[in-house]
Amino acid sequence: MALTPRGRFITLEGSEGSGKTTAARHLGDWLRSRGERVVVTREPGGTALGDEVRRLVLHLRDVSDDLEPRTDALLYAAARAQHTARVIQPALERGEHVISARYLDSSLAYQGVAYGNDLEEMRRLQAFATFGLLPDLTILIDVPVEVGLGRKRPGAWNRFEDAEDVAFFERVRAAYLDLAAAEPNRFRVIDGSGTVEKTDRLIREAVEPLLATA
């Protein structure tokens, strides 16, 4: 019996307002239109535990606006370990492609650089939480900070959007660009400051070569 080829793991990263969630959904729709089997997910989230962590770290104001940086990092890592073990790895082994809006690079940029946790310790924590699983392709949707924050829509309280200043998001953006420069074989940097349609097209162009080698 032939072995089922492993699916491809694609992550989308970027700061607030970069359009990761929308882009992930559109990419999933495009891949399905080509007959591909796809799981579209997000972090924090993707599992019942992950959704509860998301509520704690993003939307529960009395908790999330007073998180110690190490506590914050560990909560994200716990959600990521569950997500990787219960959703991402099984789907890849079934031969499905996985698209995740955020993954380990988010923790390196936010909990590591922007919040000041030691970056090497953060790398070790991510390796432990993900069982060493790296994406086949990471698409960084890069937008100027003022553009991303200008896209914010009124709604439920969000710790990052409502509690952090512009300097925080400048650190996040710089951290992402540094991560991409350090791993050019895994990252593709996409200009996300234009229309949704343009961003989608650039992402598809970045993903196409990966599918050709699947």
C-alpha positions as CSV (number, residue, x, y, z in Angstrom):
1,M,0.0,0.0,0.0
2,A,1.4,3.4,-1.0
3,L,2.1,5.8,1.8
4,T,0.0,9.0,1.9
5,P,2.2,12.0,1.0
6,R,2.6,14.4,3.9
7,G,0.6,17.6,3.5
8,R,2.3,21.0,3.4
9,F,2.3,23.3,6.4
10,I,1.9,27.0,5.6
11,T,1.8,29.8,8.3
12,L,0.8,33.4,7.9
13,E,2.3,36.0,10.2
14,G,2.2,39.7,10.7
15,S,1.3,42.4,13.2
16,E,-2.2,43.7,14.0
17,G,-4.2,44.7,11.0
18,S,-2.0,42.8,8.5
19,G,-4.9,40.7,7.3
20,K,-3.6,37.2,8.3
21,T,-7.0,35.7,9.2
22,T,-8.7,36.8,6.0
23,A,-5.7,35.8,3.9
24,A,-5.6,32.4,5.5
25,R,-9.3,31.8,4.7
26,H,-8.9,33.0,1.1
27,L,-5.8,30.8,0.6
28,G,-7.7,27.8,1.9
29,D,-10.6,28.5,-0.5
30,W,-8.2,28.8,-3.4
31,L,-6.5,25.6,-2.6
32,R,-9.8,23.7,-2.2
33,S,-10.8,25.1,-5.6
34,R,-7.8,23.3,-7.0
35,G,-8.9,20.0,-5.4
36,E,-6.6,20.1,-2.4
37,R,-7.6,19.0,1.0
38,V,-7.0,21.8,3.5
39,V,-7.3,22.6,7.2
40,V,-7.5,26.3,8.0
41,T,-6.8,27.2,11.6
42,R,-5.4,29.9,13.8
43,E,-3.5,30.7,17.0
44,P,-4.2,31.1,19.8
45,G,-7.1,28.8,19.1
46,G,-7.7,25.7,16.9
47,T,-8.7,23.6,19.9
48,A,-11.0,24.0,22.9
49,L,-7.9,24.7,25.1
50,G,-6.6,27.1,22.5
51,D,-9.8,29.0,22.4
52,E,-9.9,29.3,26.1
53,V,-6.3,30.6,26.2
54,R,-7.2,33.1,23.4
55,R,-10.0,34.4,25.7
56,L,-7.6,34.7,28.6
57,V,-4.7,36.4,26.8
58,L,-6.6,38.6,24.4
59,H,-10.1,39.4,25.6
60,L,-10.4,39.0,29.4
61,R,-9.4,42.5,30.4
62,D,-8.9,42.0,34.1
63,V,-6.5,39.0,33.3
64,S,-4.8,39.8,30.1
65,D,-3.8,43.4,30.9
66,D,-1.8,42.2,33.9
67,L,0.0,39.1,32.5
68,E,3.6,38.7,33.5
69,P,5.6,38.3,30.3
70,R,6.7,34.7,31.2
71,T,3.2,33.7,32.1
72,D,2.0,35.1,28.7
73,A,4.7,33.1,26.9
74,L,3.8,29.9,28.7
75,L,0.1,30.2,28.0
76,Y,0.7,30.7,24.3
77,A,3.1,27.7,24.3
78,A,0.6,25.5,26.1
79,A,-2.1,26.3,23.5
80,R,0.5,25.7,20.7
81,A,1.5,22.3,22.0
82,Q,-2.2,21.2,22.1
83,H,-2.8,22.7,18.6
84,T,0.2,21.0,17.1
85,A,-0.5,17.6,18.6
86,R,-4.2,17.5,18.1
87,V,-4.8,19.4,14.8
88,I,-1.6,20.2,12.8
89,Q,0.4,17.0,12.9
90,P,-2.6,14.7,12.4
91,A,-3.8,16.7,9.4
92,L,-0.4,16.7,7.8
93,E,-0.1,12.9,8.3
94,R,-3.4,12.5,6.6
95,G,-2.0,14.3,3.6
96,E,-3.9,17.5,4.1
97,H,-2.4,20.9,3.8
98,V,-2.5,23.0,7.0
99,I,-2.8,26.8,6.9
100,S,-2.4,28.6,10.2
101,A,-2.9,32.2,11.0
102,R,0.0,32.6,13.4
103,Y,2.4,30.0,14.8
104,L,5.7,30.0,16.7
105,D,7.1,33.1,15.0
106,S,4.4,35.1,16.6
107,S,5.7,34.2,20.0
108,L,9.3,35.1,19.0
109,A,8.1,38.5,17.8
110,Y,5.6,39.4,20.5
111,Q,6.4,37.5,23.7
112,G,10.1,37.4,22.8
113,V,11.3,40.7,21.3
114,A,8.4,43.0,22.0
115,Y,7.8,41.9,25.6
116,G,11.5,41.3,26.4
117,N,11.6,37.6,27.2
118,D,15.0,36.1,26.3
119,L,14.9,35.1,22.7
120,E,17.0,32.0,22.9
121,E,14.8,30.7,25.8
122,M,11.8,31.5,23.7
123,R,13.2,29.4,20.8
124,R,13.7,26.5,23.1
125,L,10.2,26.8,24.5
126,Q,8.8,26.9,20.9
127,A,10.7,23.8,19.9
128,F,9.4,22.0,22.9
129,A,5.8,23.1,22.3
130,T,5.8,22.3,18.6
131,F,7.6,18.9,18.9
132,G,10.2,20.6,16.6
133,L,7.7,21.0,13.8
134,L,8.5,24.0,11.5
135,P,6.3,25.3,8.7
136,D,7.3,24.4,5.1
137,L,6.5,28.0,4.2
138,T,5.9,31.1,6.4
139,I,4.3,34.1,4.7
140,L,5.0,37.4,6.5
141,I,2.3,39.9,5.5
142,D,4.2,43.1,6.2
143,V,2.4,46.4,6.6
144,P,3.5,49.7,8.1
145,V,2.3,50.0,11.7
146,E,0.1,53.0,11.1
147,V,-1.6,51.2,8.2
148,G,-2.3,48.1,10.3
149,L,-3.6,50.0,13.3
150,G,-5.7,52.2,11.0
151,R,-7.6,49.0,10.0
152,K,-8.7,48.3,13.5
153,R,-12.4,47.8,13.8
154,P,-14.4,48.7,16.9
155,G,-15.4,45.6,18.9
156,A,-14.5,43.4,21.8
157,W,-11.5,44.5,23.9
158,N,-8.2,43.2,22.5
159,R,-5.1,43.4,24.7
160,F,-2.7,44.2,21.9
161,E,-4.8,46.7,20.0
162,D,-6.2,48.5,23.1
163,A,-3.3,48.3,25.6
164,E,-0.1,48.6,23.6
165,D,1.4,51.7,22.0
166,V,2.9,52.3,18.6
167,A,6.4,51.6,19.8
168,F,5.4,48.1,20.8
169,F,4.1,47.4,17.3
170,E,7.2,48.9,15.7
171,R,9.2,46.3,17.8
172,V,6.9,43.5,16.6
173,R,7.3,44.5,12.9
174,A,11.1,44.9,13.2
175,A,11.3,41.5,14.9
176,Y,9.3,39.8,12.2
177,L,11.5,41.3,9.5
178,D,14.6,40.1,11.3
179,L,13.2,36.6,11.6
180,A,12.4,36.6,7.9
181,A,15.9,37.8,7.0
182,A,17.5,35.1,9.2
183,E,15.5,32.3,7.4
184,P,15.1,33.3,3.8
185,N,14.4,29.7,2.7
186,R,11.3,29.4,4.9
187,F,9.9,33.0,4.8
188,R,8.4,35.0,2.0
189,V,7.7,38.6,2.8
190,I,4.5,40.0,1.2
191,D,3.5,43.6,1.0
192,G,0.1,43.7,2.7
193,S,-0.5,47.4,2.5
194,G,-2.5,47.2,-0.7
195,T,-5.9,45.7,-1.5
196,V,-7.1,42.3,-0.2
197,E,-7.1,41.1,-3.8
198,K,-3.5,42.1,-4.4
199,T,-2.3,40.5,-1.1
200,D,-4.2,37.3,-2.0
201,R,-2.5,37.2,-5.5
202,L,1.0,37.7,-4.0
203,I,0.4,34.9,-1.5
204,R,-0.8,32.5,-4.2
205,E,2.3,33.3,-6.2
206,A,4.4,32.5,-3.1
207,V,2.6,29.2,-2.4
208,E,2.5,27.9,-6.0
209,P,6.1,26.6,-6.1
210,L,5.6,24.8,-2.8
211,L,2.6,22.9,-4.2
212,A,4.6,21.9,-7.3
213,T,7.0,19.9,-5.1
214,A,4.3,18.3,-3.0
